[in-house]
Amino acid sequence: MAVPKKKMSRSRTRKRKAAWKVEKAPSVACEQCGTPKLPHRACRNCGTYAGREVIETS
């Protein structure tokens, strides 16, 4: 099994790990009520998905 010959410095490790950034999830407007929601998810405000009600809202 391969083993590193030298210890990797903290700065080198942290530079590599700094490239992995979390991006904010894109949002789209709901077709029924217009509030922002995650794509391919039911709307939390009106409970619709693909033009039909899938979650009962009170």
PDB file of N, CA, C and O in Angstrom:
ATOM      1  N   MET A   1       0.843  -1.183   0.000  1.00  0.00           N
ATOM      2  CA  MET A   1       0.000   0.000   0.000  1.00  0.00           C
ATOM      3  C   MET A   1       0.887   1.245   0.000  1.00  0.00           C
ATOM      4  O   MET A   1       1.917   1.270   0.673  1.00  0.00           O
ATOM      5  N   ALA A   2       0.506   2.244  -0.725  1.00  0.00           N
ATOM      6  CA  ALA A   2       1.301   3.462  -0.834  1.00  0.00           C
ATOM      7  C   ALA A   2       1.220   4.278   0.446  1.00  0.00           C
ATOM      8  O   ALA A   2       0.151   4.424   1.040  1.00  0.00           O
ATOM      9  N   VAL A   3       2.369   4.808   0.863  1.00  0.00           N
ATOM     10  CA  VAL A   3       2.463   5.628   2.066  1.00  0.00           C
ATOM     11  C   VAL A   3       3.209   6.912   1.701  1.00  0.00           C
ATOM     12  O   VAL A   3       4.210   6.848   0.988  1.00  0.00           O
ATOM     13  N   PRO A   4       2.744   8.093   2.176  1.00  0.00           N
ATOM     14  CA  PRO A   4       3.448   9.327   1.876  1.00  0.00           C
ATOM     15  C   PRO A   4       4.866   9.310   2.440  1.00  0.00           C
ATOM     16  O   PRO A   4       5.090   8.833   3.552  1.00  0.00           O
ATOM     17  N   LYS A   5       5.813   9.828   1.678  1.00  0.00           N
ATOM     18  CA  LYS A   5       7.206   9.842   2.117  1.00  0.00           C
ATOM     19  C   LYS A   5       7.476  10.965   3.124  1.00  0.00           C
ATOM     20  O   LYS A   5       8.274  10.796   4.046  1.00  0.00           O
ATOM     21  N   LYS A   6       6.818  12.096   2.947  1.00  0.00           N
ATOM     22  CA  LYS A   6       7.013  13.238   3.845  1.00  0.00           C
ATOM     23  C   LYS A   6       5.665  13.673   4.421  1.00  0.00           C
ATOM     24  O   LYS A   6       4.613  13.447   3.823  1.00  0.00           O
ATOM     25  N   LYS A   7       5.723  14.302   5.597  1.00  0.00           N
ATOM     26  CA  LYS A   7       4.519  14.837   6.225  1.00  0.00           C
ATOM     27  C   LYS A   7       4.047  16.059   5.450  1.00  0.00           C
ATOM     28  O   LYS A   7       4.853  16.907   5.066  1.00  0.00           O
ATOM     29  N   MET A   8       2.731  16.149   5.218  1.00  0.00           N
ATOM     30  CA  MET A   8       2.183  17.298   4.505  1.00  0.00           C
ATOM     31  C   MET A   8       1.964  18.438   5.495  1.00  0.00           C
ATOM     32  O   MET A   8       1.368  18.234   6.553  1.00  0.00           O
ATOM     33  N   SER A   9       2.439  19.631   5.159  1.00  0.00           N
ATOM     34  CA  SER A   9       2.341  20.773   6.069  1.00  0.00           C
ATOM     35  C   SER A   9       0.888  21.204   6.252  1.00  0.00           C
ATOM     36  O   SER A   9       0.023  20.900   5.430  1.00  0.00           O
ATOM     37  N   ARG A  10       0.641  21.916   7.345  1.00  0.00           N
ATOM     38  CA  ARG A  10      -0.716  22.394   7.633  1.00  0.00           C
ATOM     39  C   ARG A  10      -1.190  23.370   6.573  1.00  0.00           C
ATOM     40  O   ARG A  10      -2.346  23.327   6.153  1.00  0.00           O
ATOM     41  N   SER A  11      -0.300  24.246   6.142  1.00  0.00           N
ATOM     42  CA  SER A  11      -0.713  25.241   5.151  1.00  0.00           C
ATOM     43  C   SER A  11      -1.075  24.585   3.829  1.00  0.00           C
ATOM     44  O   SER A  11      -2.034  24.997   3.176  1.00  0.00           O
ATOM     45  N   ARG A  12      -0.328  23.578   3.430  1.00  0.00           N
ATOM     46  CA  ARG A  12      -0.629  22.873   2.182  1.00  0.00           C
ATOM     47  C   ARG A  12      -1.963  22.131   2.287  1.00  0.00           C
ATOM     48  O   ARG A  12      -2.759  22.139   1.348  1.00  0.00           O
ATOM     49  N   THR A  13      -2.200  21.499   3.420  1.00  0.00           N
ATOM     50  CA  THR A  13      -3.461  20.794   3.637  1.00  0.00           C
ATOM     51  C   THR A  13      -4.631  21.762   3.639  1.00  0.00           C
ATOM     52  O   THR A  13      -5.664  21.502   3.022  1.00  0.00           O
ATOM     53  N   ARG A  14      -4.466  22.876   4.331  1.00  0.00           N
ATOM     54  CA  ARG A  14      -5.558  23.847   4.445  1.00  0.00           C
ATOM     55  C   ARG A  14      -5.844  24.549   3.126  1.00  0.00           C
ATOM     56  O   ARG A  14      -6.991  24.911   2.864  1.00  0.00           O
ATOM     57  N   LYS A  15      -4.831  24.749   2.291  1.00  0.00           N
ATOM     58  CA  LYS A  15      -5.054  25.319   0.962  1.00  0.00           C
ATOM     59  C   LYS A  15      -5.925  24.393   0.124  1.00  0.00           C
ATOM     60  O   LYS A  15      -6.816  24.847  -0.594  1.00  0.00           O
ATOM     61  N   ARG A  16      -5.665  23.098   0.219  1.00  0.00           N
ATOM     62  CA  ARG A  16      -6.443  22.125  -0.545  1.00  0.00           C
ATOM     63  C   ARG A  16      -7.885  22.079  -0.037  1.00  0.00           C
ATOM     64  O   ARG A  16      -8.825  22.035  -0.831  1.00  0.00           O
ATOM     65  N   LYS A  17      -8.055  22.090   1.277  1.00  0.00           N
ATOM     66  CA  LYS A  17      -9.395  22.021   1.852  1.00  0.00           C
ATOM     67  C   LYS A  17     -10.192  23.302   1.652  1.00  0.00           C
ATOM     68  O   LYS A  17     -11.423  23.272   1.679  1.00  0.00           O
ATOM     69  N   ALA A  18      -9.507  24.431   1.450  1.00  0.00           N
ATOM     70  CA  ALA A  18     -10.188  25.711   1.259  1.00  0.00           C
ATOM     71  C   ALA A  18     -10.920  25.771  -0.080  1.00  0.00           C
ATOM     72  O   ALA A  18     -11.820  26.593  -0.252  1.00  0.00           O
ATOM     73  N   ALA A  19     -10.549  24.914  -1.027  1.00  0.00           N
ATOM     74  CA  ALA A  19     -11.188  24.928  -2.342  1.00  0.00           C
ATOM     75  C   ALA A  19     -12.603  24.352  -2.285  1.00  0.00           C
ATOM     76  O   ALA A  19     -13.412  24.633  -3.170  1.00  0.00           O
ATOM     77  N   TRP A  20     -12.919  23.549  -1.258  1.00  0.00           N
ATOM     78  CA  TRP A  20     -14.239  22.935  -1.118  1.00  0.00           C
ATOM     79  C   TRP A  20     -15.152  23.904  -0.389  1.00  0.00           C
ATOM     80  O   TRP A  20     -15.214  23.902   0.840  1.00  0.00           O
ATOM     81  N   LYS A  21     -15.857  24.728  -1.141  1.00  0.00           N
ATOM     82  CA  LYS A  21     -16.759  25.704  -0.551  1.00  0.00           C
ATOM     83  C   LYS A  21     -18.204  25.276  -0.764  1.00  0.00           C
ATOM     84  O   LYS A  21     -18.552  24.702  -1.796  1.00  0.00           O
ATOM     85  N   VAL A  22     -19.018  25.558   0.210  1.00  0.00           N
ATOM     86  CA  VAL A  22     -20.441  25.241   0.127  1.00  0.00           C
ATOM     87  C   VAL A  22     -21.150  26.405  -0.541  1.00  0.00           C
ATOM     88  O   VAL A  22     -20.966  27.557  -0.150  1.00  0.00           O
ATOM     89  N   GLU A  23     -21.954  26.108  -1.541  1.00  0.00           N
ATOM     90  CA  GLU A  23     -22.712  27.148  -2.231  1.00  0.00           C
ATOM     91  C   GLU A  23     -24.167  27.113  -1.782  1.00  0.00           C
ATOM     92  O   GLU A  23     -24.696  26.059  -1.432  1.00  0.00           O
ATOM     93  N   LYS A  24     -24.793  28.255  -1.798  1.00  0.00           N
ATOM     94  CA  LYS A  24     -26.196  28.349  -1.437  1.00  0.00           C
ATOM     95  C   LYS A  24     -27.037  27.647  -2.504  1.00  0.00           C
ATOM     96  O   LYS A  24     -26.778  27.790  -3.699  1.00  0.00           O
ATOM     97  N   ALA A  25     -28.031  26.899  -2.073  1.00  0.00           N
ATOM     98  CA  ALA A  25     -28.890  26.165  -2.993  1.00  0.00           C
ATOM     99  C   ALA A  25     -29.707  27.146  -3.834  1.00  0.00           C
ATOM    100  O   ALA A  25     -30.189  28.147  -3.303  1.00  0.00           O
ATOM    101  N   PRO A  26     -29.873  26.883  -5.133  1.00  0.00           N
ATOM    102  CA  PRO A  26     -30.657  27.802  -5.964  1.00  0.00           C
ATOM    103  C   PRO A  26     -32.140  27.723  -5.596  1.00  0.00           C
ATOM    104  O   PRO A  26     -32.634  26.673  -5.186  1.00  0.00           O
ATOM    105  N   SER A  27     -32.824  28.826  -5.747  1.00  0.00           N
ATOM    106  CA  SER A  27     -34.258  28.841  -5.463  1.00  0.00           C
ATOM    107  C   SER A  27     -35.014  29.294  -6.703  1.00  0.00           C
ATOM    108  O   SER A  27     -34.510  30.077  -7.508  1.00  0.00           O
ATOM    109  N   VAL A  28     -36.232  28.786  -6.838  1.00  0.00           N
ATOM    110  CA  VAL A  28     -37.117  29.165  -7.934  1.00  0.00           C
ATOM    111  C   VAL A  28     -38.431  29.644  -7.334  1.00  0.00           C
ATOM    112  O   VAL A  28     -38.735  29.353  -6.178  1.00  0.00           O
ATOM    113  N   ALA A  29     -39.195  30.366  -8.108  1.00  0.00           N
ATOM    114  CA  ALA A  29     -40.489  30.869  -7.640  1.00  0.00           C
ATOM    115  C   ALA A  29     -41.543  29.781  -7.786  1.00  0.00           C
ATOM    116  O   ALA A  29     -41.560  29.055  -8.780  1.00  0.00           O
ATOM    117  N   CYS A  30     -42.413  29.672  -6.805  1.00  0.00           N
ATOM    118  CA  CYS A  30     -43.525  28.720  -6.857  1.00  0.00           C
ATOM    119  C   CYS A  30     -44.484  29.139  -7.969  1.00  0.00           C
ATOM    120  O   CYS A  30     -44.742  30.328  -8.157  1.00  0.00           O
ATOM    121  N   GLU A  31     -45.006  28.170  -8.697  1.00  0.00           N
ATOM    122  CA  GLU A  31     -45.922  28.466  -9.797  1.00  0.00           C
ATOM    123  C   GLU A  31     -47.257  29.004  -9.300  1.00  0.00           C
ATOM    124  O   GLU A  31     -47.881  29.818  -9.982  1.00  0.00           O
ATOM    125  N   GLN A  32     -47.709  28.566  -8.122  1.00  0.00           N
ATOM    126  CA  GLN A  32     -49.011  28.961  -7.605  1.00  0.00           C
ATOM    127  C   GLN A  32     -48.966  30.294  -6.854  1.00  0.00           C
ATOM    128  O   GLN A  32     -49.712  31.222  -7.170  1.00  0.00           O
ATOM    129  N   CYS A  33     -48.064  30.378  -5.836  1.00  0.00           N
ATOM    130  CA  CYS A  33     -48.086  31.560  -4.971  1.00  0.00           C
ATOM    131  C   CYS A  33     -46.919  32.509  -5.207  1.00  0.00           C
ATOM    132  O   CYS A  33     -46.980  33.660  -4.775  1.00  0.00           O
ATOM    133  N   GLY A  34     -45.854  32.066  -5.879  1.00  0.00           N
ATOM    134  CA  GLY A  34     -44.747  32.948  -6.205  1.00  0.00           C
ATOM    135  C   GLY A  34     -43.671  33.067  -5.144  1.00  0.00           C
ATOM    136  O   GLY A  34     -42.702  33.802  -5.337  1.00  0.00           O
ATOM    137  N   THR A  35     -43.812  32.360  -4.020  1.00  0.00           N
ATOM    138  CA  THR A  35     -42.767  32.428  -2.990  1.00  0.00           C
ATOM    139  C   THR A  35     -41.561  31.597  -3.416  1.00  0.00           C
ATOM    140  O   THR A  35     -41.717  30.617  -4.145  1.00  0.00           O
ATOM    141  N   PRO A  36     -40.354  31.974  -2.973  1.00  0.00           N
ATOM    142  CA  PRO A  36     -39.176  31.190  -3.353  1.00  0.00           C
ATOM    143  C   PRO A  36     -39.183  29.811  -2.692  1.00  0.00           C
ATOM    144  O   PRO A  36     -39.554  29.677  -1.526  1.00  0.00           O
ATOM    145  N   LYS A  37     -38.771  28.788  -3.446  1.00  0.00           N
ATOM    146  CA  LYS A  37     -38.718  27.418  -2.933  1.00  0.00           C
ATOM    147  C   LYS A  37     -37.569  26.689  -3.610  1.00  0.00           C
ATOM    148  O   LYS A  37     -37.052  27.151  -4.627  1.00  0.00           O
ATOM    149  N   LEU A  38     -37.172  25.567  -3.060  1.00  0.00           N
ATOM    150  CA  LEU A  38     -36.125  24.755  -3.668  1.00  0.00           C
ATOM    151  C   LEU A  38     -36.686  24.043  -4.891  1.00  0.00           C
ATOM    152  O   LEU A  38     -37.846  23.633  -4.873  1.00  0.00           O
ATOM    153  N   PRO A  39     -35.897  23.882  -5.959  1.00  0.00           N
ATOM    154  CA  PRO A  39     -36.402  23.192  -7.143  1.00  0.00           C
ATOM    155  C   PRO A  39     -36.682  21.726  -6.855  1.00  0.00           C
ATOM    156  O   PRO A  39     -35.981  21.105  -6.056  1.00  0.00           O
ATOM    157  N   HIS A  40     -37.687  21.176  -7.488  1.00  0.00           N
ATOM    158  CA  HIS A  40     -38.101  19.780  -7.359  1.00  0.00           C
ATOM    159  C   HIS A  40     -38.554  19.442  -5.946  1.00  0.00           C
ATOM    160  O   HIS A  40     -38.385  18.309  -5.495  1.00  0.00           O
ATOM    161  N   ARG A  41     -39.128  20.414  -5.243  1.00  0.00           N
ATOM    162  CA  ARG A  41     -39.668  20.207  -3.904  1.00  0.00           C
ATOM    163  C   ARG A  41     -41.061  20.822  -3.846  1.00  0.00           C
ATOM    164  O   ARG A  41     -41.383  21.725  -4.618  1.00  0.00           O
ATOM    165  N   ALA A  42     -41.878  20.328  -2.931  1.00  0.00           N
ATOM    166  CA  ALA A  42     -43.201  20.911  -2.723  1.00  0.00           C
ATOM    167  C   ALA A  42     -43.048  22.261  -2.027  1.00  0.00           C
ATOM    168  O   ALA A  42     -42.149  22.445  -1.206  1.00  0.00           O
ATOM    169  N   CYS A  43     -43.919  23.192  -2.355  1.00  0.00           N
ATOM    170  CA  CYS A  43     -43.890  24.526  -1.762  1.00  0.00           C
ATOM    171  C   CYS A  43     -44.371  24.433  -0.315  1.00  0.00           C
ATOM    172  O   CYS A  43     -45.401  23.818  -0.036  1.00  0.00           O
ATOM    173  N   ARG A  44     -43.621  25.048   0.604  1.00  0.00           N
ATOM    174  CA  ARG A  44     -44.015  25.023   2.012  1.00  0.00           C
ATOM    175  C   ARG A  44     -45.159  25.974   2.307  1.00  0.00           C
ATOM    176  O   ARG A  44     -45.876  25.799   3.291  1.00  0.00           O
ATOM    177  N   ASN A  45     -45.333  26.975   1.465  1.00  0.00           N
ATOM    178  CA  ASN A  45     -46.363  27.978   1.709  1.00  0.00           C
ATOM    179  C   ASN A  45     -47.750  27.475   1.287  1.00  0.00           C
ATOM    180  O   ASN A  45     -48.701  27.531   2.066  1.00  0.00           O
ATOM    181  N   CYS A  46     -47.853  26.987   0.053  1.00  0.00           N
ATOM    182  CA  CYS A  46     -49.170  26.564  -0.437  1.00  0.00           C
ATOM    183  C   CYS A  46     -49.312  25.047  -0.564  1.00  0.00           C
ATOM    184  O   CYS A  46     -50.425  24.557  -0.757  1.00  0.00           O
ATOM    185  N   GLY A  47     -48.223  24.298  -0.462  1.00  0.00           N
ATOM    186  CA  GLY A  47     -48.291  22.834  -0.472  1.00  0.00           C
ATOM    187  C   GLY A  47     -48.486  22.215  -1.842  1.00  0.00           C
ATOM    188  O   GLY A  47     -48.964  21.084  -1.930  1.00  0.00           O
ATOM    189  N   THR A  48     -48.135  22.914  -2.921  1.00  0.00           N
ATOM    190  CA  THR A  48     -48.331  22.369  -4.263  1.00  0.00           C
ATOM    191  C   THR A  48     -47.005  21.922  -4.860  1.00  0.00           C
ATOM    192  O   THR A  48     -45.939  22.433  -4.516  1.00  0.00           O
ATOM    193  N   TYR A  49     -47.102  20.958  -5.762  1.00  0.00           N
ATOM    194  CA  TYR A  49     -45.945  20.504  -6.532  1.00  0.00           C
ATOM    195  C   TYR A  49     -46.460  20.085  -7.900  1.00  0.00           C
ATOM    196  O   TYR A  49     -47.397  19.294  -7.997  1.00  0.00           O
ATOM    197  N   ALA A  50     -45.863  20.602  -8.938  1.00  0.00           N
ATOM    198  CA  ALA A  50     -46.237  20.300 -10.329  1.00  0.00           C
ATOM    199  C   ALA A  50     -47.713  20.558 -10.590  1.00  0.00           C
ATOM    200  O   ALA A  50     -48.369  19.793 -11.297  1.00  0.00           O
ATOM    201  N   GLY A  51     -48.240  21.655 -10.010  1.00  0.00           N
ATOM    202  CA  GLY A  51     -49.601  22.070 -10.290  1.00  0.00           C
ATOM    203  C   GLY A  51     -50.687  21.362  -9.495  1.00  0.00           C
ATOM    204  O   GLY A  51     -51.870  21.616  -9.724  1.00  0.00           O
ATOM    205  N   ARG A  52     -50.320  20.478  -8.563  1.00  0.00           N
ATOM    206  CA  ARG A  52     -51.340  19.814  -7.752  1.00  0.00           C
ATOM    207  C   ARG A  52     -50.956  19.898  -6.292  1.00  0.00           C
ATOM    208  O   ARG A  52     -49.779  20.005  -5.948  1.00  0.00           O
ATOM    209  N   GLU A  53     -51.975  19.846  -5.429  1.00  0.00           N
ATOM    210  CA  GLU A  53     -51.730  19.954  -3.994  1.00  0.00           C
ATOM    211  C   GLU A  53     -51.270  18.607  -3.444  1.00  0.00           C
ATOM    212  O   GLU A  53     -51.973  17.605  -3.579  1.00  0.00           O
ATOM    213  N   VAL A  54     -50.095  18.583  -2.826  1.00  0.00           N
ATOM    214  CA  VAL A  54     -49.556  17.337  -2.270  1.00  0.00           C
ATOM    215  C   VAL A  54     -49.437  17.391  -0.761  1.00  0.00           C
ATOM    216  O   VAL A  54     -49.326  16.345  -0.121  1.00  0.00           O
ATOM    217  N   ILE A  55     -49.456  18.585  -0.168  1.00  0.00           N
ATOM    218  CA  ILE A  55     -49.384  18.760   1.276  1.00  0.00           C
ATOM    219  C   ILE A  55     -50.550  19.627   1.696  1.00  0.00           C
ATOM    220  O   ILE A  55     -50.796  20.679   1.106  1.00  0.00           O
ATOM    221  N   GLU A  56     -51.268  19.186   2.716  1.00  0.00           N
ATOM    222  CA  GLU A  56     -52.374  19.994   3.232  1.00  0.00           C
ATOM    223  C   GLU A  56     -51.809  21.131   4.063  1.00  0.00           C
ATOM    224  O   GLU A  56     -50.980  20.911   4.947  1.00  0.00           O
ATOM    225  N   THR A  57     -52.255  22.341   3.782  1.00  0.00           N
ATOM    226  CA  THR A  57     -51.840  23.513   4.545  1.00  0.00           C
ATOM    227  C   THR A  57     -53.055  24.061   5.275  1.00  0.00           C
ATOM    228  O   THR A  57     -54.177  24.011   4.771  1.00  0.00           O
ATOM    229  N   SER A  58     -52.815  24.580   6.461  1.00  0.00           N
ATOM    230  CA  SER A  58     -53.936  25.099   7.229  1.00  0.00           C
ATOM    231  C   SER A  58     -54.073  26.577   7.143  1.00  0.00           C
ATOM    232  O   SER A  58     -54.981  27.149   7.745  1.00  0.00           O
TER     233      SER A  58
END
